[in-house]
Amino acid sequence: MMQLKSRTLVDAMREEDIPEVQAIERQIFPTPWPRNAYYRELHRDEEIVGYAGLWKMSDEAHITTVGVRANQQGKGYGHALMAALIQRAYQLGSRWLTLEVRPSNDVAVRLYEKFGFKVIGRRRGYYTDNNEDAIVMWSDSIQAPGFKKRFNEILQTLEIEGLDSSTPQ
């Protein structure tokens, strides 16, 4: 079981939090996202330790970004942020989740695979900072029983304020 102690909270991002989130983004990614790409943030005590973004398009929810401060990685915060994004996708009535990720980002690829994402393609030269390709990943239908089962198993391992641990309907 993953237990994140202190006061850890997944919360909606506020406008005044964006400069701190962008500072984290610049620390961990070569090319930061614009201000409108963020949706959720993760607080530990009073510090923002991570953030994530989601865009809704038709019946698809596209994960724009997930980031955790470099000195806070490996503590389960990425799992909590992914869970929050998936919960938001359910609230929005989405059927699918998509994302792009650098092939060199092994930790992120493994995280997405744990949540049931599969590689379905590649975008050549997608990242403009170094011309690296992007791996395109999609989930199975998040409404499918198998996806819900996997998601609920992951949810049960997280003890984060602001995450609903009930089964998606």
Backbone as JSON, one array per atom type, in Angstrom:
{
  "sequence": "MMQLKSRTLVDAMREEDIPEVQAIERQIFPTPWPRNAYYRELHRDEEIVGYAGLWKMSDEAHITTVGVRANQQGKGYGHALMAALIQRAYQLGSRWLTLEVRPSNDVAVRLYEKFGFKVIGRRRGYYTDNNEDAIVMWSDSIQAPGFKKRFNEILQTLEIEGLDSSTPQ",
  "N": [[0.85, -1.18, 0.0], [0.54, 2.18, -0.83], [1.37, 4.89, 1.03], [0.97, 8.21, 1.61], [2.09, 10.46, 3.68], [2.05, 13.3, 5.92], [0.35, 16.33, 5.28], [-1.3, 15.79, 2.6], [-2.81, 16.72, -0.39], [-5.01, 16.59, -3.11], [-6.06, 19.0, -5.29], [-8.11, 21.49, -6.94], [-6.55, 23.62, -9.27], [-5.5, 26.94, -8.66], [-5.54, 30.23, -10.04], [-3.5, 31.84, -8.97], [-1.6, 29.96, -8.33], [-0.28, 29.15, -10.57], [2.26, 30.38, -11.39], [4.1, 29.09, -9.6], [3.71, 26.42, -10.29], [4.55, 26.5, -12.95], [7.24, 27.0, -12.49], [8.07, 24.55, -11.43], [7.57, 22.98, -13.67], [9.46, 24.03, -15.5], [11.72, 23.11, -14.21], [11.66, 20.34, -14.51], [10.99, 19.64, -17.13], [12.08, 20.08, -20.51], [10.66, 21.79, -22.27], [8.28, 23.9, -21.26], [4.72, 23.71, -20.57], [1.98, 25.83, -21.67], [0.16, 28.34, -19.72], [-2.58, 27.58, -19.71], [-2.73, 24.82, -19.62], [-2.95, 23.41, -17.28], [-4.61, 21.66, -14.6], [-5.08, 20.23, -12.15], [-3.56, 20.14, -8.93], [-1.1, 19.08, -6.58], [-0.74, 19.23, -3.2], [1.57, 19.2, -0.52], [1.64, 19.5, 2.79], [2.13, 22.84, 2.9], [3.27, 23.23, 0.46], [3.33, 23.19, -3.1], [3.67, 20.23, -4.77], [3.28, 18.91, -7.1], [1.54, 18.68, -10.28], [-1.09, 18.49, -12.76], [-2.65, 18.14, -15.98], [-5.61, 18.25, -18.04], [-7.44, 17.94, -20.99], [-10.64, 18.1, -22.42], [-12.13, 16.55, -25.15], [-14.69, 15.94, -27.18], [-15.64, 12.63, -26.78], [-13.32, 11.95, -25.58], [-10.68, 12.3, -23.22], [-7.82, 14.14, -22.89], [-4.68, 13.8, -21.58], [-2.65, 16.32, -20.69], [-0.36, 16.99, -19.23], [1.72, 15.79, -16.58], [3.37, 16.43, -13.68], [5.92, 16.31, -11.21], [7.74, 17.71, -8.56], [11.27, 17.48, -8.81], [12.71, 16.67, -6.5], [10.76, 15.34, -5.11], [9.92, 13.14, -6.41], [9.1, 9.65, -6.94], [7.6, 9.06, -4.72], [4.98, 8.42, -4.97], [3.34, 10.46, -5.79], [2.83, 11.02, -8.49], [1.13, 8.9, -9.14], [-1.12, 9.62, -7.62], [-1.87, 12.02, -8.87], [-2.44, 11.11, -11.48], [-4.62, 9.47, -10.86], [-6.43, 11.42, -10.0], [-6.84, 12.8, -12.41], [-8.06, 10.8, -13.95], [-10.38, 10.4, -12.47], [-11.55, 12.9, -12.94], [-11.97, 12.67, -15.69], [-13.97, 10.71, -15.69], [-16.01, 12.22, -14.44], [-16.48, 14.07, -16.44], [-17.68, 12.55, -18.33], [-16.2, 11.09, -20.16], [-14.98, 8.62, -22.48], [-12.56, 7.61, -23.26], [-9.02, 7.86, -22.68], [-6.16, 9.71, -23.59], [-2.69, 10.34, -24.39], [0.57, 11.83, -24.91], [3.99, 10.94, -24.69], [7.47, 11.22, -23.96], [9.66, 8.82, -25.37], [12.01, 8.43, -23.99], [11.38, 8.87, -21.37], [11.17, 6.79, -19.19], [10.09, 6.29, -16.59], [7.64, 7.67, -16.58], [6.33, 6.36, -18.72], [6.07, 3.77, -17.65], [4.39, 4.35, -15.47], [2.03, 5.18, -16.82], [1.43, 2.83, -18.19], [0.87, 1.19, -16.01], [-1.59, 2.2, -15.27], [-3.08, 1.23, -17.32], [-2.7, 2.17, -19.92], [-1.86, 1.92, -23.39], [0.63, 1.67, -25.92], [0.0, 3.11, -28.99], [0.98, 4.33, -31.17], [3.3, 6.6, -32.8], [4.61, 9.85, -32.81], [6.53, 11.46, -34.97], [9.37, 13.44, -34.32], [8.08, 15.11, -32.5], [8.61, 16.6, -30.12], [9.81, 19.76, -29.8], [12.1, 20.82, -28.66], [14.24, 19.02, -28.86], [13.69, 17.46, -31.0], [12.76, 14.92, -30.45], [10.84, 11.93, -30.76], [7.36, 11.3, -29.97], [5.65, 9.0, -27.96], [2.49, 7.75, -28.53], [-0.2, 7.13, -26.47], [-3.06, 5.29, -25.5], [-5.93, 4.65, -23.47], [-7.88, 1.7, -22.71], [-11.45, 1.63, -23.04], [-12.59, 3.71, -20.5], [-14.89, 3.13, -19.31], [-15.18, 0.45, -19.37], [-15.42, -2.7, -17.69], [-12.94, -3.97, -16.99], [-11.04, -1.88, -17.04], [-12.09, -0.22, -15.03], [-11.86, -1.92, -12.84], [-9.03, -2.23, -12.57], [-8.36, 0.46, -12.1], [-9.71, 0.95, -9.69], [-8.33, -0.8, -7.99], [-5.83, 0.45, -7.91], [-6.62, 2.91, -6.78], [-7.27, 2.11, -4.18], [-4.82, 1.87, -3.01], [-3.95, 4.38, -2.48], [-3.77, 7.07, -0.26], [-4.91, 9.88, -0.18], [-6.0, 13.07, 0.46], [-8.85, 14.49, -1.03], [-9.07, 12.76, -3.13], [-11.48, 10.62, -4.38], [-12.28, 7.52, -3.22], [-14.16, 5.72, -4.07], [-15.86, 3.34, -6.2], [-15.91, 3.95, -9.69], [-18.94, 4.63, -11.37]],
  "CA": [[0.0, 0.0, 0.0], [1.27, 3.44, -0.91], [0.84, 5.87, 1.98], [1.62, 9.51, 1.52], [1.75, 11.12, 4.94], [1.99, 14.75, 6.0], [-0.96, 16.74, 4.8], [-1.22, 15.72, 1.15], [-4.13, 17.07, -0.88], [-5.22, 16.87, -4.52], [-6.98, 20.13, -5.28], [-8.19, 22.25, -8.17], [-5.53, 24.64, -9.32], [-5.95, 28.33, -8.64], [-4.76, 31.11, -10.91], [-2.29, 32.32, -8.29], [-0.65, 28.85, -8.19], [0.35, 28.83, -11.86], [3.71, 30.66, -11.45], [4.87, 28.04, -8.91], [3.6, 25.22, -11.11], [5.42, 26.69, -14.1], [8.62, 26.85, -12.02], [8.31, 23.09, -11.38], [7.58, 22.55, -15.07], [10.76, 24.39, -16.08], [12.74, 22.31, -13.54], [11.64, 18.91, -14.88], [10.76, 19.44, -18.57], [12.81, 21.04, -21.34], [9.75, 22.76, -22.87], [7.1, 23.99, -20.39], [3.38, 23.92, -21.12], [1.42, 27.17, -21.42], [-0.65, 28.49, -18.51], [-3.91, 26.96, -19.78], [-2.62, 23.36, -19.7], [-2.95, 22.82, -15.95], [-5.94, 21.46, -14.05], [-5.03, 19.79, -10.76], [-2.26, 20.25, -8.3], [-0.94, 18.25, -5.4], [-0.08, 19.95, -2.12], [2.03, 18.48, 0.66], [1.67, 20.58, 3.75], [1.77, 24.08, 2.19], [4.04, 23.31, -0.78], [2.86, 22.48, -4.29], [4.69, 19.26, -5.14], [3.02, 18.38, -8.42], [0.4, 19.24, -11.0], [-1.48, 17.7, -13.92], [-3.62, 18.82, -16.83], [-6.5, 17.4, -18.82], [-8.33, 18.63, -21.92], [-11.77, 17.27, -22.87], [-12.48, 16.7, -26.56], [-15.72, 14.97, -27.53], [-15.71, 11.58, -25.75], [-11.94, 11.67, -25.19], [-9.98, 13.21, -22.32], [-6.41, 14.1, -23.24], [-3.8, 14.21, -20.49], [-1.67, 17.25, -21.25], [0.9, 16.99, -18.49], [1.81, 15.36, -15.18], [4.71, 16.78, -13.22], [6.2, 16.27, -9.77], [9.06, 18.27, -8.26], [12.35, 16.48, -8.92], [13.08, 16.13, -5.18], [9.61, 14.64, -4.53], [9.57, 12.0, -7.26], [9.27, 8.33, -6.35], [6.82, 8.98, -3.48], [3.59, 8.1, -5.29], [2.55, 11.64, -6.15], [2.37, 10.86, -9.87], [-0.04, 8.02, -9.08], [-2.25, 10.39, -7.11], [-2.29, 12.96, -9.9], [-3.1, 10.33, -12.54], [-5.94, 9.06, -10.35], [-7.29, 12.6, -10.02], [-7.21, 13.06, -13.8], [-9.01, 9.78, -14.38], [-11.65, 10.74, -11.82], [-12.12, 14.03, -13.67], [-12.45, 12.14, -16.97], [-15.28, 10.11, -15.39], [-16.97, 13.31, -14.2], [-16.77, 14.73, -17.72], [-18.36, 11.6, -19.2], [-15.28, 10.62, -21.19], [-14.9, 7.18, -22.7], [-11.17, 7.24, -23.54], [-7.95, 8.76, -22.26], [-5.01, 9.68, -24.48], [-1.57, 11.18, -24.0], [1.85, 11.63, -25.56], [5.09, 10.91, -23.73], [8.79, 10.97, -24.56], [10.12, 7.45, -25.17], [13.12, 8.42, -23.03], [10.84, 9.04, -20.01], [10.77, 5.43, -18.77], [9.27, 6.33, -15.38], [6.28, 8.07, -16.98], [5.74, 5.29, -19.53], [5.67, 2.69, -16.73], [3.23, 4.84, -14.72], [0.85, 5.14, -17.69], [1.12, 1.41, -18.41], [0.25, 0.68, -14.78], [-2.98, 2.63, -15.32], [-3.76, 0.56, -18.42], [-2.47, 2.78, -21.22], [-1.1, 1.11, -24.34], [1.23, 2.4, -27.03], [-0.74, 2.88, -30.24], [1.64, 4.98, -32.3], [4.46, 7.45, -32.57], [4.61, 11.11, -33.55], [7.93, 11.73, -35.29], [9.86, 14.8, -34.09], [7.01, 15.84, -31.78], [9.15, 17.54, -29.14], [10.55, 20.75, -30.57], [13.37, 21.18, -28.03], [15.31, 18.14, -29.3], [13.16, 16.68, -32.12], [12.45, 13.56, -30.01], [9.5, 11.44, -31.06], [6.44, 11.07, -28.86], [4.84, 7.78, -27.96], [1.07, 8.03, -28.34], [-0.78, 6.08, -25.64], [-4.5, 5.35, -25.27], [-6.5, 3.67, -22.53], [-9.1, 1.04, -23.13], [-12.57, 2.45, -22.57], [-12.58, 3.83, -19.04], [-16.19, 2.61, -18.86], [-15.1, -1.02, -19.41], [-15.21, -3.3, -16.36], [-11.53, -4.24, -16.73], [-10.37, -0.62, -16.7], [-12.59, 0.21, -13.72], [-11.28, -2.81, -11.81], [-7.63, -1.85, -12.39], [-8.34, 1.78, -11.5], [-10.11, 0.83, -8.28], [-7.23, -1.43, -7.25], [-4.83, 1.51, -7.68], [-7.2, 3.88, -5.83], [-7.24, 1.57, -2.82], [-3.47, 1.98, -2.46], [-3.64, 5.8, -2.28], [-4.44, 7.76, 0.84], [-4.71, 11.29, -0.49], [-7.17, 13.91, 0.63], [-9.31, 15.05, -2.3], [-9.34, 11.66, -4.06], [-12.61, 9.78, -4.03], [-11.84, 6.13, -3.35], [-15.29, 4.87, -4.44], [-15.83, 2.75, -7.53], [-16.62, 4.7, -10.73], [-20.19, 3.98, -11.8]],
  "C": [[0.89, 1.24, 0.0], [0.64, 4.43, 0.05], [1.66, 7.14, 1.9], [1.19, 10.3, 2.74], [2.03, 12.61, 4.84], [0.56, 15.12, 5.64], [-0.86, 16.83, 3.29], [-2.63, 15.84, 0.6], [-4.08, 17.25, -2.39], [-6.32, 17.91, -4.58], [-7.02, 20.77, -6.66], [-7.15, 23.37, -8.14], [-6.17, 26.02, -9.34], [-5.02, 29.16, -9.52], [-3.44, 31.54, -10.26], [-1.24, 31.23, -8.1], [0.17, 28.61, -9.46], [1.83, 29.22, -11.91], [4.56, 29.6, -10.75], [4.85, 26.74, -9.7], [4.52, 25.34, -12.33], [6.9, 26.6, -13.71], [8.99, 25.38, -11.92], [8.45, 22.57, -12.8], [8.94, 22.83, -15.72], [11.88, 23.54, -15.47], [12.8, 20.9, -14.12], [11.43, 18.64, -16.36], [11.51, 20.48, -19.38], [11.91, 22.13, -21.94], [8.48, 22.83, -22.03], [5.81, 24.17, -21.17], [2.94, 25.36, -20.87], [0.51, 27.15, -20.19], [-1.97, 27.74, -18.55], [-3.89, 25.44, -19.79], [-2.8, 22.67, -18.36], [-4.38, 22.71, -15.41], [-5.9, 21.15, -12.55], [-3.63, 20.0, -10.21], [-2.26, 19.4, -7.04], [-0.14, 19.04, -4.37], [0.41, 18.95, -1.08], [2.35, 19.56, 1.67], [1.3, 21.86, 2.98], [2.45, 24.2, 0.82], [3.32, 22.59, -1.92], [3.97, 21.53, -4.7], [4.47, 18.69, -6.53], [1.77, 18.99, -9.02], [0.08, 18.32, -12.17], [-2.54, 18.47, -14.7], [-4.4, 17.84, -17.69], [-7.35, 18.3, -19.72], [-9.39, 17.66, -22.38], [-12.07, 17.59, -24.32], [-13.44, 15.58, -26.93], [-15.81, 13.9, -26.43], [-14.33, 11.16, -25.25], [-11.45, 12.73, -24.19], [-8.49, 13.04, -22.6], [-5.58, 14.63, -22.08], [-2.69, 15.05, -21.1], [-0.33, 17.15, -20.56], [0.69, 16.41, -17.1], [3.23, 15.68, -14.76], [4.8, 16.78, -11.71], [7.6, 16.85, -9.57], [10.12, 17.17, -8.27], [12.68, 15.86, -7.57], [11.93, 15.4, -4.48], [9.2, 13.42, -5.35], [9.85, 10.68, -6.56], [8.49, 8.13, -5.07], [5.35, 8.69, -3.73], [2.74, 9.29, -5.7], [2.05, 11.58, -7.59], [1.15, 9.96, -9.95], [-1.28, 8.8, -8.65], [-2.77, 11.37, -8.17], [-2.97, 12.25, -11.07], [-4.49, 9.91, -12.1], [-6.91, 10.23, -10.38], [-7.73, 12.93, -11.44], [-8.24, 12.06, -14.3], [-10.37, 10.03, -13.73], [-12.33, 11.89, -12.54], [-12.66, 13.58, -15.03], [-13.81, 11.45, -16.79], [-16.33, 11.19, -15.2], [-17.39, 13.99, -15.49], [-17.48, 13.81, -18.71], [-17.49, 11.08, -20.34], [-15.34, 9.11, -21.31], [-13.45, 6.71, -22.84], [-10.24, 8.27, -22.92], [-6.79, 8.6, -23.23], [-3.9, 10.55, -23.89], [-0.41, 10.93, -24.93], [2.92, 11.7, -24.48], [6.39, 10.66, -24.49], [9.17, 9.5, -24.35], [11.25, 7.35, -24.15], [12.64, 8.56, -21.58], [10.27, 7.71, -19.51], [9.83, 5.43, -17.57], [7.82, 6.67, -15.74], [5.61, 6.96, -17.79], [5.26, 4.16, -18.63], [4.45, 3.09, -15.9], [1.97, 4.71, -15.57], [0.45, 3.69, -17.99], [0.44, 0.8, -17.19], [-1.24, 1.03, -14.75], [-3.73, 2.07, -16.52], [-3.59, 1.2, -19.78], [-1.6, 1.86, -22.08], [-0.55, 2.02, -25.43], [0.45, 2.06, -28.3], [-0.07, 3.54, -31.43], [2.78, 5.85, -31.85], [4.28, 8.7, -33.4], [6.08, 11.5, -33.73], [8.27, 13.2, -35.04], [8.91, 15.69, -33.32], [7.55, 16.91, -30.84], [10.14, 18.48, -29.83], [11.91, 21.09, -29.96], [14.52, 20.31, -28.53], [14.88, 17.21, -30.44], [12.88, 15.22, -31.76], [11.03, 13.2, -30.43], [8.65, 11.44, -29.8], [5.79, 9.71, -29.05], [3.41, 8.22, -27.71], [0.48, 6.85, -27.58], [-2.27, 6.35, -25.46], [-4.87, 4.34, -24.19], [-7.53, 2.85, -23.29], [-10.24, 1.96, -22.69], [-12.54, 2.5, -21.05], [-13.91, 3.37, -18.45], [-16.19, 1.08, -18.81], [-14.83, -1.57, -18.01], [-13.74, -3.54, -16.02], [-10.76, -2.98, -16.35], [-10.79, -0.16, -15.31], [-11.98, -0.63, -12.6], [-9.84, -2.41, -11.52], [-7.54, -0.51, -11.67], [-8.7, 1.72, -10.02], [-9.04, 0.17, -7.43], [-6.14, -0.4, -6.94], [-5.35, 2.5, -6.65], [-7.09, 3.4, -4.39], [-5.86, 1.66, -2.19], [-3.1, 3.42, -2.11], [-4.44, 6.36, -1.11], [-4.15, 9.25, 0.71], [-6.04, 12.02, -0.29], [-7.55, 14.51, -0.72], [-9.53, 14.0, -3.37], [-10.5, 10.85, -3.54], [-12.21, 8.33, -4.25], [-12.98, 5.19, -3.73], [-15.15, 4.4, -5.89], [-16.54, 3.65, -8.54], [-17.85, 3.93, -11.18], [-20.28, 3.9, -13.3]]
}
